[in-house]
Amino acid sequence: MDENRVRCKGLESKFMSADEAAALVQPGATIGVSGFTPAGYPKAVPLALEKRANNGEDLKLTIMTGASVGPEIDEALAKSGAMARRYPYQTNSTLRKHINDRSIKYDDLHLRQSSQQVKEGFLGPVHFAIVEALAITEDGNIIPTTAVGNSNIYVESAEKVIIELNTSQPMDLEGIHDIYDIPLPPHREPIPISNVRDRIGKPYIECDPDKIVAIVETDLPDKTRSVAPVDDISKKMAQNLIGFLKQEVEEGRLPENLLPLQSGVGSVANAVLAGLEDSDFEHLEVYSEVLQDSVFSLIDCGKIDFASGTSITLSPEKAATLNEDIKKYRDKIILRPQEISNNPEVARRIGVIAMNTALEADIYGNVNSTHVAGTRMMNGIGGSGDFARSAYLTIFTTASTAKGGDVSSIVPFVSHVDHTEHDVMVLVTEQGVADLRGLAPTERAHLIIEKCVHPDYKDALRDYVKKAEQGKYLHTPHVLSEAFSWHERLNKTGSMKIKEDDK
């Protein structure tokens, strides 16, 4: 036992193997795990649970996380049949398949709201919290690793706590966390954050040591993926977005160093942020969920002064560098629980610029972030809804086409609405920027078609609007049978294009 990592006396008897810890979990249990994206999540105990399921046990586990997590949870427990239900967000292809064939029940929750739903008991009792830790303090409190997410909520709510003590994580991570708990109504007070840098909590998750039933020592790293190279389309989207932000500064609607930036997760979001490296913007701040490769690159080149999130999710290459140099970032980053990092109250107060990705958008500004053709769950809404309605400026980005050009990302009517026209202020594709603020629906439609739609689909959408405007009601004109035929064609053929054989 490393006394620097386990400082609480009396926990020596709690050390055991992953198999022994997993044996404590009863079939039908609800488990809250640490992690937010493939960062800071437990690995050894979930793999031991997978082994039990592969040996024939019908576990029927409910798994709750912060957001998506690594394959040791989402893939292993889905593939083995150990998982019966999942909250609140995922990105794993194996788990997605089981969600879409309904063998795993999935409730796609706003990430900020998942914390309250757990604390209120809306999702039932939490039997176990399985949390990855950097260290355990003298009082039994838990110092997280590369993510906070909902860890503090699960530790507070769980009947029993299993700790994975990950010795591969550098001790220099200690001190970057700021754990602040929001009481349930009617006992809430304003969250005292006025600036990105404000520290308001404790550097550890409070835990009653009597709840700790197992400590498993591991050295398994987070299984992250390499960042996809920035392609020409992503680069053009970034250029269009940066051009728009420059114009906002020139118009006096944004300060020269902008306002705190929030960015969604993934290669497109990473590419958009990466585009700021070659911009004139300096002294930027980030108030977001995930601190990705591009955030640290922008810190390295002097563009970002400070970044607040709930997890550090890096490519394997960048993670190796961070582990060696974490000391140089300690005064520039902070990790908070997701009910703080994603909190609409804070986002509105500090004036966040929210930049998130869309699967598709329609000509009136509604955005679908979750369902392909309205029926197939992709990942989930994630944190985009947390920020979209409360941000100072809400921007959605998407390539104008998908599937090699066979599918238009701009359609007459989205097949599933995650963000309504009331929340979407700006739409950006590689074709251009549509600033929708202050426009009536038909004005938005014409602007989106001219600025954001791929040339292959402009005429079809112009014809649609022209036909819709011949109807009786003209505020938001639609020909619904024709609008939904776009998605019916996609579900049948995988393409929106009308081929010669179909004419």
GIZIUR-V192398 format. One record per pair of residues at least 24 apart in sequence whose ideal C-beta (glycine too) atoms are under 7 Angstrom apart, sorted by the first residue. I is the first residue (numbers start at 0). J is the second residue. D is the distance in whole Angstrom. If there is no record, write none. Layout:
BEGIN
{{I | J | D} {I | J | D}}
END
This chain:
BEGIN
{{1 | 166 | 7} {3 | 170 | 7} {4 | 134 | 4} {4 | 164 | 6} {4 | 166 | 7} {5 | 135 | 5} {5 | 164 | 7} {6 | 134 | 7} {6 | 135 | 6} {6 | 136 | 6} {6 | 137 | 5} {7 | 135 | 5} {7 | 136 | 7} {7 | 137 | 6} {7 | 138 | 7} {7 | 139 | 5} {7 | 208 | 6} {10 | 135 | 7} {10 | 208 | 7} {10 | 211 | 7} {10 | 214 | 6} {13 | 211 | 6} {13 | 212 | 7} {13 | 213 | 6} {13 | 214 | 5} {14 | 214 | 5} {14 | 216 | 7} {15 | 213 | 5} {15 | 215 | 7} {16 | 215 | 7} {17 | 43 | 4} {17 | 44 | 5} {17 | 46 | 7} {17 | 47 | 4} {17 | 215 | 5} {18 | 47 | 5} {20 | 44 | 5} {20 | 47 | 7} {20 | 161 | 5} {20 | 213 | 4} {20 | 215 | 5} {21 | 47 | 3} {21 | 48 | 5} {21 | 51 | 6} {23 | 212 | 6} {23 | 213 | 6} {24 | 48 | 6} {24 | 127 | 6} {26 | 56 | 7} {26 | 57 | 6} {26 | 58 | 5} {26 | 59 | 6} {27 | 59 | 5} {28 | 60 | 6} {28 | 126 | 4} {28 | 127 | 6} {29 | 61 | 4} {29 | 63 | 7} {29 | 123 | 6} {29 | 124 | 6} {29 | 125 | 5} {29 | 126 | 5} {30 | 60 | 6} {30 | 61 | 7} {30 | 62 | 6} {30 | 63 | 7} {30 | 126 | 7} {30 | 127 | 5} {30 | 129 | 6} {31 | 63 | 5} {31 | 117 | 7} {31 | 125 | 5} {31 | 128 | 5} {31 | 149 | 7} {31 | 153 | 3} {31 | 156 | 7} {31 | 157 | 6} {32 | 62 | 7} {32 | 64 | 5} {32 | 68 | 7} {32 | 72 | 6} {32 | 129 | 5} {33 | 130 | 4} {33 | 131 | 5} {33 | 143 | 7} {33 | 146 | 6} {33 | 148 | 6} {33 | 150 | 4} {34 | 64 | 6} {34 | 65 | 6} {34 | 68 | 4} {34 | 146 | 5} {34 | 148 | 6} {35 | 65 | 4} {35 | 66 | 5} {35 | 146 | 4} {35 | 147 | 7} {35 | 148 | 3} {35 | 309 | 5} {35 | 310 | 4} {35 | 337 | 6} {36 | 66 | 6} {36 | 67 | 5} {36 | 264 | 6} {36 | 289 | 5} {36 | 310 | 6} {36 | 312 | 4} {37 | 67 | 7} {37 | 68 | 6} {37 | 69 | 4} {37 | 221 | 5} {37 | 222 | 6} {37 | 223 | 5} {37 | 312 | 6} {38 | 145 | 4} {38 | 146 | 4} {38 | 221 | 5} {38 | 310 | 4} {38 | 311 | 6} {38 | 312 | 5} {39 | 131 | 5} {39 | 143 | 6} {39 | 144 | 5} {39 | 145 | 4} {39 | 146 | 3} {39 | 310 | 6} {40 | 68 | 4} {40 | 69 | 5} {40 | 72 | 6} {40 | 131 | 6} {41 | 129 | 5} {41 | 130 | 7} {41 | 131 | 5} {41 | 163 | 4} {42 | 69 | 7} {42 | 71 | 4} {42 | 163 | 7} {42 | 217 | 6} {42 | 219 | 4} {43 | 163 | 6} {43 | 215 | 5} {43 | 217 | 5} {43 | 219 | 6} {44 | 129 | 5} {44 | 161 | 6} {44 | 163 | 6} {44 | 215 | 6} {45 | 71 | 5} {45 | 72 | 5} {45 | 75 | 6} {45 | 76 | 6} {46 | 71 | 5} {46 | 75 | 6} {48 | 76 | 6} {48 | 81 | 6} {49 | 75 | 4} {49 | 76 | 6} {49 | 79 | 5} {49 | 81 | 6} {52 | 79 | 4} {52 | 80 | 5} {52 | 81 | 4} {53 | 79 | 5} {59 | 83 | 4} {63 | 117 | 7} {63 | 122 | 7} {63 | 153 | 7} {64 | 148 | 7} {65 | 146 | 6} {65 | 148 | 2} {65 | 149 | 5} {65 | 309 | 7} {65 | 337 | 5} {66 | 110 | 6} {66 | 148 | 6} {66 | 381 | 6} {67 | 91 | 7} {69 | 221 | 6} {69 | 222 | 4} {70 | 222 | 6} {77 | 103 | 6} {86 | 113 | 6} {86 | 122 | 7} {87 | 113 | 4} {88 | 378 | 7} {88 | 379 | 4} {88 | 381 | 5} {89 | 378 | 6} {89 | 379 | 6} {90 | 378 | 5} {95 | 376 | 6} {98 | 376 | 5} {99 | 375 | 5} {99 | 376 | 6} {105 | 376 | 7} {107 | 369 | 6} {107 | 379 | 4} {107 | 380 | 6} {109 | 380 | 6} {109 | 384 | 5} {109 | 385 | 6} {110 | 337 | 5} {110 | 341 | 5} {110 | 381 | 6} {110 | 382 | 5} {110 | 385 | 6} {111 | 337 | 7} {111 | 338 | 6} {111 | 341 | 4} {111 | 342 | 6} {111 | 343 | 7} {111 | 385 | 4} {113 | 149 | 6} {114 | 149 | 6} {114 | 152 | 5} {114 | 337 | 7} {114 | 338 | 4} {117 | 149 | 7} {117 | 152 | 5} {117 | 156 | 6} {118 | 152 | 6} {118 | 156 | 6} {118 | 183 | 6} {119 | 183 | 6} {124 | 158 | 7} {125 | 153 | 6} {125 | 156 | 4} {125 | 157 | 4} {125 | 158 | 7} {126 | 157 | 7} {126 | 158 | 5} {126 | 159 | 7} {127 | 157 | 6} {127 | 159 | 5} {127 | 161 | 6} {128 | 153 | 4} {128 | 154 | 5} {128 | 157 | 4} {128 | 160 | 5} {129 | 161 | 5} {129 | 163 | 7} {130 | 154 | 6} {130 | 160 | 7} {130 | 162 | 6} {131 | 163 | 5} {131 | 165 | 5} {132 | 162 | 5} {132 | 163 | 7} {132 | 164 | 5} {133 | 168 | 5} {133 | 170 | 7} {133 | 172 | 5} {133 | 173 | 6} {134 | 173 | 7} {135 | 162 | 7} {136 | 203 | 6} {139 | 206 | 5} {139 | 207 | 7} {139 | 208 | 3} {139 | 211 | 7} {140 | 203 | 4} {140 | 204 | 6} {140 | 205 | 5} {140 | 206 | 5} {141 | 203 | 6} {141 | 204 | 4} {141 | 206 | 5} {142 | 173 | 6} {142 | 176 | 7} {142 | 202 | 7} {142 | 203 | 5} {143 | 176 | 6} {143 | 204 | 6} {144 | 168 | 4} {144 | 172 | 6} {145 | 221 | 6} {145 | 310 | 6} {145 | 311 | 5} {146 | 309 | 6} {146 | 310 | 4} {147 | 176 | 6} {147 | 178 | 7} {147 | 309 | 5} {147 | 334 | 5} {147 | 335 | 6} {147 | 336 | 5} {147 | 337 | 7} {148 | 309 | 6} {148 | 310 | 6} {148 | 337 | 5} {149 | 337 | 6} {150 | 204 | 6} {151 | 178 | 5} {151 | 180 | 6} {151 | 204 | 5} {151 | 336 | 5} {154 | 204 | 5} {154 | 206 | 5} {157 | 210 | 7} {159 | 210 | 6} {159 | 212 | 5} {160 | 206 | 6} {160 | 210 | 5} {160 | 211 | 5} {160 | 212 | 7} {161 | 212 | 6} {161 | 213 | 5} {161 | 215 | 7} {162 | 211 | 6} {162 | 214 | 5} {163 | 215 | 5} {163 | 217 | 5} {164 | 214 | 6} {164 | 215 | 7} {164 | 216 | 5} {164 | 217 | 7} {165 | 217 | 5} {165 | 218 | 7} {165 | 219 | 7} {166 | 216 | 6} {166 | 218 | 5} {167 | 218 | 4} {167 | 219 | 7} {167 | 220 | 5} {169 | 322 | 5} {169 | 325 | 5} {171 | 325 | 4} {171 | 326 | 5} {171 | 329 | 7} {172 | 325 | 6} {173 | 202 | 7} {174 | 202 | 5} {174 | 329 | 6} {175 | 329 | 6} {175 | 332 | 6} {175 | 333 | 6} {175 | 334 | 6} {176 | 202 | 5} {176 | 203 | 7} {176 | 334 | 5} {177 | 333 | 5} {177 | 335 | 5} {178 | 203 | 6} {178 | 204 | 5} {178 | 336 | 6} {179 | 335 | 7} {179 | 336 | 7} {179 | 339 | 6} {181 | 338 | 6} {190 | 339 | 7} {190 | 342 | 6} {190 | 344 | 6} {190 | 345 | 6} {192 | 345 | 5} {193 | 348 | 7} {193 | 349 | 7} {194 | 349 | 7} {195 | 259 | 5} {195 | 284 | 4} {195 | 286 | 5} {195 | 305 | 5} {195 | 307 | 5} {195 | 349 | 7} {196 | 305 | 5} {198 | 333 | 7} {223 | 312 | 6} {223 | 313 | 6} {223 | 314 | 6} {223 | 315 | 6} {223 | 318 | 6} {224 | 314 | 7} {225 | 314 | 5} {225 | 315 | 6} {225 | 316 | 7} {226 | 266 | 6} {226 | 269 | 6} {226 | 292 | 5} {226 | 314 | 5} {227 | 266 | 4} {229 | 270 | 4} {229 | 273 | 6} {232 | 398 | 5} {232 | 429 | 5} {233 | 267 | 6} {233 | 270 | 4} {234 | 270 | 7} {234 | 274 | 7} {235 | 429 | 4} {236 | 271 | 6} {236 | 396 | 5} {236 | 427 | 6} {236 | 428 | 6} {236 | 429 | 5} {237 | 270 | 6} {237 | 271 | 5} {237 | 273 | 7} {237 | 274 | 3} {238 | 274 | 6} {239 | 427 | 5} {239 | 431 | 6} {239 | 432 | 5} {240 | 271 | 6} {240 | 394 | 7} {240 | 396 | 7} {240 | 427 | 5} {241 | 274 | 6} {241 | 275 | 7} {241 | 278 | 5} {243 | 425 | 7} {243 | 432 | 5} {256 | 280 | 7} {256 | 281 | 6} {256 | 282 | 4} {256 | 283 | 6} {257 | 283 | 6} {257 | 352 | 6} {258 | 350 | 4} {258 | 351 | 7} {258 | 352 | 5} {258 | 391 | 6} {259 | 284 | 5} {259 | 285 | 6} {259 | 286 | 4} {259 | 349 | 5} {259 | 350 | 7} {259 | 351 | 5} {260 | 285 | 5} {260 | 287 | 7} {260 | 352 | 5} {260 | 354 | 7} {261 | 286 | 6} {261 | 287 | 4} {261 | 351 | 5} {261 | 352 | 7} {261 | 353 | 5} {261 | 354 | 7} {261 | 386 | 5} {261 | 390 | 7} {262 | 287 | 6} {262 | 354 | 5} {263 | 354 | 7} {263 | 355 | 4} {263 | 356 | 5} {263 | 381 | 7} {263 | 383 | 6} {264 | 288 | 7} {264 | 289 | 5} {264 | 381 | 7} {265 | 356 | 7} {267 | 356 | 5} {267 | 396 | 6} {268 | 354 | 7} {268 | 356 | 6} {269 | 293 | 5} {271 | 354 | 6} {271 | 396 | 6} {272 | 297 | 7} {275 | 302 | 6} {276 | 300 | 6} {276 | 302 | 6} {286 | 349 | 6} {286 | 351 | 6} {288 | 337 | 7} {288 | 340 | 6} {288 | 341 | 6} {288 | 382 | 5} {290 | 332 | 6} {292 | 317 | 5} {295 | 321 | 7} {298 | 328 | 7} {298 | 331 | 6} {305 | 331 | 6} {306 | 331 | 7} {306 | 332 | 5} {307 | 333 | 5} {307 | 335 | 6} {307 | 340 | 7} {308 | 334 | 6} {308 | 340 | 6} {309 | 334 | 6} {309 | 335 | 6} {309 | 336 | 7} {309 | 337 | 5} {309 | 340 | 4} {310 | 334 | 7} {341 | 382 | 5} {341 | 385 | 4} {343 | 385 | 6} {343 | 388 | 7} {343 | 389 | 4} {346 | 386 | 5} {346 | 389 | 4} {346 | 390 | 6} {347 | 389 | 4} {350 | 391 | 4} {351 | 386 | 6} {351 | 390 | 5} {351 | 391 | 6} {352 | 390 | 7} {352 | 391 | 6} {352 | 392 | 5} {353 | 386 | 4} {353 | 387 | 6} {353 | 390 | 4} {353 | 392 | 7} {353 | 393 | 5} {353 | 394 | 7} {354 | 394 | 5} {354 | 396 | 7} {355 | 383 | 4} {355 | 387 | 7} {355 | 395 | 6} {356 | 395 | 7} {356 | 396 | 6} {356 | 397 | 6} {357 | 395 | 5} {357 | 397 | 4} {359 | 397 | 7} {359 | 408 | 5} {359 | 410 | 6} {359 | 413 | 6} {360 | 395 | 6} {360 | 397 | 6} {360 | 408 | 7} {360 | 409 | 6} {360 | 413 | 7} {360 | 426 | 6} {361 | 410 | 5} {361 | 411 | 6} {361 | 412 | 5} {361 | 413 | 5} {362 | 409 | 7} {362 | 411 | 6} {362 | 444 | 4} {362 | 447 | 5} {362 | 448 | 6} {362 | 460 | 6} {362 | 464 | 7} {363 | 420 | 5} {363 | 440 | 5} {363 | 443 | 6} {363 | 444 | 6} {363 | 475 | 6} {364 | 420 | 4} {364 | 423 | 5} {364 | 426 | 7} {364 | 435 | 5} {364 | 443 | 5} {365 | 413 | 5} {365 | 416 | 5} {365 | 418 | 7} {365 | 419 | 6} {365 | 420 | 5} {366 | 395 | 5} {366 | 413 | 7} {366 | 417 | 6} {366 | 418 | 4} {366 | 423 | 6} {367 | 413 | 4} {367 | 414 | 6} {367 | 415 | 5} {367 | 416 | 7} {367 | 417 | 6} {368 | 417 | 4} {368 | 418 | 7} {369 | 415 | 6} {369 | 417 | 5} {370 | 414 | 6} {370 | 415 | 4} {372 | 414 | 5} {372 | 486 | 5} {372 | 489 | 5} {372 | 490 | 5} {373 | 414 | 3} {373 | 415 | 5} {373 | 486 | 6} {374 | 490 | 7} {380 | 417 | 5} {383 | 418 | 7} {384 | 417 | 7} {384 | 418 | 7} {387 | 418 | 5} {387 | 422 | 5} {388 | 422 | 5} {392 | 424 | 6} {392 | 425 | 7} {393 | 422 | 6} {393 | 423 | 6} {393 | 424 | 5} {394 | 424 | 7} {394 | 425 | 4} {394 | 427 | 6} {395 | 423 | 6} {395 | 426 | 6} {396 | 427 | 5} {397 | 428 | 6} {398 | 428 | 6} {398 | 429 | 6} {399 | 428 | 4} {399 | 429 | 6} {399 | 430 | 5} {399 | 451 | 6} {399 | 452 | 6} {399 | 453 | 4} {400 | 453 | 5} {402 | 493 | 7} {402 | 494 | 7} {404 | 455 | 6} {405 | 493 | 7} {405 | 494 | 4} {405 | 495 | 7} {405 | 496 | 5} {406 | 489 | 6} {406 | 494 | 7} {406 | 495 | 5} {407 | 452 | 7} {407 | 453 | 6} {407 | 456 | 4} {407 | 495 | 6} {409 | 447 | 6} {409 | 451 | 6} {409 | 452 | 5} {409 | 456 | 7} {409 | 460 | 7} {410 | 485 | 5} {411 | 460 | 7} {411 | 463 | 5} {411 | 482 | 4} {411 | 485 | 6} {412 | 477 | 6} {412 | 482 | 4} {412 | 483 | 7} {414 | 486 | 4} {426 | 451 | 6} {440 | 474 | 6} {440 | 475 | 4} {441 | 476 | 7}}
END
